[in-house]
């Protein structure tokens, strides 16, 4: 639990509890390779989450609970467990584990909701969802689309990423996300809808198709991007000097674009054609609040690489409709 909570008292409480329990397990090793002695036994299997799974979660979350200095015996046991020839065939590899635990974190739509909460300074619990095996929690709270993100705020249930961003902006004090002036708010919503309904589909299909079909989608994407490029007008962000609604709506064109380019080899936003958008992307991903909500590029590359064939098949099916 300590890995998945935001920084604060709740996480500190779980970390403290974990570190009170881990010394008890450390003492049980008593200089042995495994809890059972020279070969894995019942307790080693029971403790398996402290091996490869724990290492992947620590890499993903940046929260380390077991290290060589505090728990040398457990750290050595984990290495022995992972390298055991009998156990190895039963373990998912690092990339599979990272891809599994990155579920939802790979989604720019879930990122929109999370970064809105972070910008407003609202504490929250992030519940990751397996979209290939959807939970009853998700299905019951978003029966229309059965998709993330969903915001649960008391008795209120808010679905759809941009709707959540607007709700968070109105429901909580803190840095405003939407512009103050009605006209500016309307313009921000207009361009956010432009991204949602005109940009994302051809952008996505440009990445996973090939040949003439890919060229057509790439051309459409670049025409759309040129319109967005013009909206920056020399500003750091679409709304001026601070991150706002349209920046959050456009997040896929920042962090996700670079990871997808590495997986597909398709570059849609480059410095020569779209210098303002590239500068904006650097500004967006270097913002302290945003950085806390971004999965690493390596994790995104791992996730999309493992699911590449699925996305290609999905794109071909979409084009043929």
C-alpha positions, 0 to 999 in steps of 0.5 A: 500500500505504501507504494501507491499513496501520494506523499503525506501522512497516509504513506508515511504511516504505511511505510512505518508499518512496513519497516516494523514488519520487515525486520521480523522477516529479515531475522528469519533468514538467519544467514540462509539463502532461503527461508527454508534453507538452501532451497526455496520452500513454503515461506519463500513462495509466500513471500514472493511479492517481495522479489521481482514484483516488489522490485518492479513496483519500486522502479515504477513508484520510486518508493523503496522499502527494501535496500541492502543497507537496512535489509541485507538478508532480504535483499540477498534473498530476493536476488537468490529467489529471482535467479533460481532456475526452477522458479525463473520460468514461473516469473513474469519478466521486468517489462511485463511487470512494468507494463502491468503496473503501468496500466492507467498510468499509460493513459493520457486521459487518466493523466488529465484527471490526475494532473488537475487534482495535482495543480489544485493541490487536492489530495487523492487516492489513485486506484489503478485499473486493469482494463483487460479485466475491468473491476466491478468498481469501474463498471458500476461507476462508469456504466456508459463507457466502462473506461477510466478515468472516473473521479469519486468525490464523496457521493459524486461520480464524475466521468470523462477526463475533460469533464473531470478537469472542469469539475475539479477546477470548479469544486476546489480552491487553488490555482485556476485551470480554466481562464477567468474570462467567459470568452477565454474559457469558451475558446479554451473549451473550443480548442480542447474539443478540437484536440479531442474530436479532430486531432487524436484519431488521425494522430493515433492512426498515423502511428499504427498504420502504414503506406498510403493510409498512414501518409493520409493520416499523417498529413491530416495530423500535421494540418491540425497541429499547425492550427494548434501551433498558431494558438501558442502565439509565443507563450510558454503555455496555451493560456499564457505563463501558467498551465491551464485547461488546454495544456492539460487537454493536449498532454498526449502531444507532449510526453506521450508523443516521444514514447510513441515515436520510439516505438513506432518510428513515426515522428509527427511533432518535430522542431523544424515544423512545430518549434512552438509545440516542441518548446511547449512540450518541454515546458509542460513536462518540466513543470513540477506538478505535472512531473509527479503525474507522468510515467517515465518514457521508458515505462511508456516505451515498454508498455506500448512496445508490448502492446504494439501488435494489438494497437496495429490490429485495432488501427487496421480494424478502425480504418476498414470500418 
